[in-house]
Amino acid sequence: MFKQALITGLVKPKYQPIVELYIKYLESGYEHFNSVKVAAEIKAEKIRLLERAIRRDYPVKNNMISRLQQYFVTENLSLYLLIDPLLAWRYPAADKQPTSETQLSDIIGYETSPLARLLMVLNNENPSTYLPMQSLLAVLIYSDMFQNKHPVLKNIKLSKRQRLSKLRGLLKNAGILLSIVRSKRLKYRAAILLNTASILADKYEKNQQFRIDFLDVLRIYLYSIIQFLFVRKRTVTKKGI
């Protein structure tokens, strides 16, 4: 779902274990609560107990959630970053599938929003960067879902033109990120991720294999260097961006 190697590269090496574990938390949580092998009533109760456990010291030590709690306390991060994804999991936990693009956007937003906030907080960036980063992460998820014909799409009537419009709109929103981040390291890494997402969208449009080959890598790094050098820093005002 997420391009983990590229996403963890957005933060400094000392924070990468946190991001890797958090992505694993997001992906395993969605997969677990999307399973049809467990009754909806049991999944609903599991979510209730999970939220309750997160708000306290998790009773089982040295597992994924307790380790994330320890990381978050050490780095002074909000535990709501662990609670917010539960909103995305409640829908599949109730054995429901989205029937409209709006519902699908909400679910993806509940997953990408906390990850975007985590990445930007660890980079000590302004809250104005949260939404563009969320859009960038959403492009990766949508591209993967569209290319692999994810089952969640079967009840949502979206033409290929509408899907491409969705990807292009998110890419446009994400492009703002390069002009508002303060960290030069983050700007370059974000450019790489943005160009990767853009090439994946192009491949979907042209019905090409959904992979990054050698020539694509050259393009990604060339475009990223150009953007790093020539995209000017914008000042975020009270009027917004």
C-alpha positions as CSV (number, residue, x, y, z in Angstrom):
1,M,0.0,0.0,0.0
2,F,2.6,2.5,1.1
3,K,6.1,2.8,-0.5
4,Q,7.8,2.2,2.8
5,A,11.4,2.8,1.7
6,L,10.6,6.1,0.1
7,I,8.4,7.3,3.0
8,T,10.8,6.4,5.8
9,G,13.5,8.2,3.8
10,L,11.6,11.5,4.5
11,V,12.8,11.5,8.1
12,K,16.2,11.3,9.6
13,P,17.7,7.9,10.3
14,K,17.1,8.0,14.0
15,Y,13.3,8.4,13.4
16,Q,13.0,5.8,10.7
17,P,12.3,2.9,13.1
18,I,9.3,4.8,14.4
19,V,7.9,5.4,10.8
20,E,8.6,1.8,9.8
21,L,6.7,0.5,12.8
22,Y,3.9,3.0,12.3
23,I,3.4,2.0,8.7
24,K,3.3,-1.6,9.7
25,Y,0.7,-0.7,12.3
26,L,-1.5,1.0,9.7
27,E,-1.2,-1.8,7.1
28,S,-1.7,-4.7,9.5
29,G,-4.6,-3.0,11.2
30,Y,-6.5,-2.4,8.0
31,E,-5.8,-5.9,6.8
32,H,-6.9,-7.4,10.1
33,F,-10.2,-5.5,10.4
34,N,-10.9,-6.1,6.7
35,S,-10.7,-9.9,7.1
36,V,-14.0,-11.8,6.5
37,K,-12.8,-14.6,8.7
38,V,-13.8,-12.7,11.9
39,A,-17.4,-11.7,12.8
40,A,-18.3,-8.0,12.7
41,E,-19.3,-8.0,16.3
42,I,-15.9,-9.4,17.4
43,K,-14.1,-6.9,15.2
44,A,-16.1,-4.0,16.7
45,E,-15.3,-5.2,20.2
46,K,-11.6,-5.5,19.3
47,I,-11.5,-1.9,18.1
48,R,-13.2,-0.7,21.3
49,L,-10.7,-2.6,23.4
50,L,-7.8,-1.4,21.3
51,E,-8.8,2.2,21.7
52,R,-9.1,1.8,25.4
53,A,-5.7,0.1,25.6
54,I,-4.0,2.8,23.6
55,R,-5.3,5.5,25.9
56,R,-3.5,3.7,28.8
57,D,-0.3,1.8,29.2
58,Y,-0.7,-1.1,26.8
59,P,-0.8,-4.3,29.0
60,V,1.2,-6.5,26.6
61,K,4.8,-5.4,26.5
62,N,7.2,-5.5,23.6
63,N,4.6,-5.8,21.0
64,M,3.9,-3.3,18.2
65,I,1.5,-1.0,20.0
66,S,3.5,-0.8,23.3
67,R,6.6,-0.1,21.3
68,L,4.9,2.7,19.5
69,Q,3.6,4.1,22.8
70,Q,7.1,4.2,24.1
71,Y,8.4,5.9,21.0
72,F,5.6,8.5,21.1
73,V,6.2,9.3,24.8
74,T,10.0,9.6,24.2
75,E,9.5,11.9,21.2
76,N,6.6,13.8,22.8
77,L,4.1,12.7,20.1
78,S,0.4,12.6,20.5
79,L,-1.2,9.2,21.1
80,Y,-4.0,10.3,18.8
81,L,-1.8,9.3,16.0
82,L,-2.5,5.7,17.1
83,I,-6.2,6.3,17.7
84,D,-7.1,8.2,14.5
85,P,-6.6,5.3,12.1
86,L,-9.3,3.4,14.0
87,L,-11.8,5.6,12.1
88,A,-10.6,4.0,8.9
89,W,-10.8,0.5,10.3
90,R,-14.4,0.8,11.7
91,Y,-15.9,0.6,8.2
92,P,-14.4,-2.7,7.1
93,A,-14.7,-4.0,10.7
94,A,-18.5,-3.6,10.2
95,D,-18.2,-5.7,7.0
96,K,-19.1,-2.7,5.0
97,Q,-17.5,-1.5,1.7
98,P,-17.5,2.1,0.4
99,T,-20.2,2.6,-2.2
100,S,-19.1,6.1,-3.3
101,E,-15.9,8.0,-4.1
102,T,-16.6,10.2,-1.1
103,Q,-16.7,7.3,1.3
104,L,-13.5,5.9,-0.1
105,S,-11.7,9.3,0.2
106,D,-12.8,9.4,3.8
107,I,-11.3,6.0,4.6
108,I,-8.0,6.8,2.8
109,G,-7.9,10.2,4.5
110,Y,-8.2,8.6,8.0
111,E,-5.2,6.4,7.2
112,T,-3.0,9.0,5.5
113,S,-3.7,12.0,7.7
114,P,-2.1,10.7,10.9
115,L,0.9,9.4,8.9
116,A,1.4,12.8,7.2
117,R,1.2,14.5,10.6
118,L,3.8,12.1,12.0
119,L,6.2,12.7,9.1
120,M,5.9,16.4,9.3
121,V,6.2,16.6,13.1
122,L,9.3,14.5,13.1
123,N,10.7,17.0,10.5
124,N,9.7,19.9,12.7
125,E,7.6,21.3,9.9
126,N,4.7,23.8,10.0
127,P,1.1,22.4,10.1
128,S,0.5,23.9,6.7
129,T,2.6,21.0,5.3
130,Y,0.2,18.3,6.6
131,L,-2.4,18.4,3.9
132,P,0.0,18.4,0.9
133,M,1.8,15.5,2.4
134,Q,-1.5,13.7,3.0
135,S,-2.3,14.2,-0.7
136,L,1.0,12.8,-1.7
137,L,0.5,9.7,0.4
138,A,-3.0,9.3,-1.0
139,V,-1.7,9.3,-4.5
140,L,0.4,6.2,-3.7
141,I,-2.6,4.4,-2.2
142,Y,-5.0,5.3,-5.1
143,S,-2.4,4.4,-7.7
144,D,-1.9,1.0,-6.2
145,M,-5.6,0.3,-5.8
146,F,-6.4,1.4,-9.4
147,Q,-3.6,-0.6,-10.9
148,N,-4.3,-3.8,-8.9
149,K,-8.1,-3.5,-9.2
150,H,-8.6,-3.6,-5.4
151,P,-11.8,-5.3,-4.4
152,V,-12.9,-2.2,-2.4
153,L,-13.5,-0.5,-5.8
154,K,-16.1,-3.0,-7.1
155,N,-19.0,-1.0,-5.7
156,I,-17.7,2.4,-6.7
157,K,-18.4,3.5,-10.3
158,L,-15.4,5.5,-11.4
159,S,-14.4,5.7,-15.0
160,K,-10.7,5.7,-15.9
161,R,-11.0,9.4,-16.7
162,Q,-12.3,10.1,-13.3
163,R,-9.6,8.0,-11.7
164,L,-6.9,9.9,-13.6
165,S,-8.5,13.2,-12.6
166,K,-8.3,12.1,-9.0
167,L,-4.6,11.3,-9.2
168,R,-3.8,14.5,-11.1
169,G,-5.7,16.6,-8.5
170,L,-3.9,15.0,-5.6
171,L,-0.5,15.4,-7.4
172,K,-1.2,19.1,-7.9
173,N,-2.1,19.6,-4.2
174,A,1.0,17.6,-3.2
175,G,3.3,19.7,-5.4
176,I,2.8,22.7,-3.1
177,L,4.9,20.8,-0.5
178,L,8.2,21.5,-2.2
179,S,7.7,25.3,-1.9
180,I,6.7,25.4,1.8
181,V,8.9,22.9,3.6
182,R,11.8,24.5,5.6
183,S,14.2,21.5,5.5
184,K,16.3,21.2,2.4
185,R,16.7,17.5,3.0
186,L,13.0,17.0,3.2
187,K,12.4,19.1,0.1
188,Y,14.7,16.8,-1.9
189,R,13.3,13.6,-0.5
190,A,9.7,14.8,-1.0
191,A,10.6,15.6,-4.6
192,I,11.7,12.0,-5.2
193,L,8.5,10.7,-3.7
194,L,6.4,13.2,-5.7
195,N,8.1,12.3,-9.0
196,T,7.8,8.6,-8.2
197,A,4.0,9.0,-7.6
198,S,3.7,11.1,-10.9
199,I,5.4,8.4,-12.9
200,L,3.2,5.7,-11.4
201,A,0.2,7.8,-12.4
202,D,1.6,8.1,-15.9
203,K,2.0,4.3,-16.1
204,Y,-1.6,3.8,-15.1
205,E,-2.8,6.2,-17.7
206,K,-0.8,4.4,-20.4
207,N,-1.6,0.9,-19.2
208,Q,2.0,0.1,-18.6
209,Q,3.6,-2.2,-16.0
210,F,3.3,-0.8,-12.6
211,R,7.0,-0.8,-11.7
212,I,9.9,1.7,-11.7
213,D,12.7,0.7,-14.1
214,F,16.1,2.1,-14.6
215,L,15.1,4.9,-17.0
216,D,12.3,5.9,-14.6
217,V,14.9,6.2,-11.7
218,L,17.0,8.5,-13.9
219,R,14.0,10.7,-14.6
220,I,13.0,10.8,-11.0
221,Y,16.4,11.9,-9.8
222,L,16.9,14.4,-12.6
223,Y,13.5,16.0,-12.0
224,S,14.0,16.0,-8.3
225,I,17.4,17.8,-8.6
226,I,15.8,20.4,-10.9
227,Q,12.9,21.0,-8.5
228,F,15.3,21.2,-5.5
229,L,17.3,23.9,-7.3
230,F,14.6,25.9,-8.9
231,V,11.3,25.6,-6.8
232,R,11.4,28.7,-4.7
233,K,10.4,28.8,-1.1
234,R,7.0,30.3,-0.4
235,T,6.0,32.1,2.7
236,V,2.8,30.8,4.3
237,T,0.5,33.7,5.3
238,K,-2.6,34.0,7.3
239,K,-4.6,33.7,4.1
240,G,-3.3,30.2,3.6
241,I,-1.8,28.7,0.5
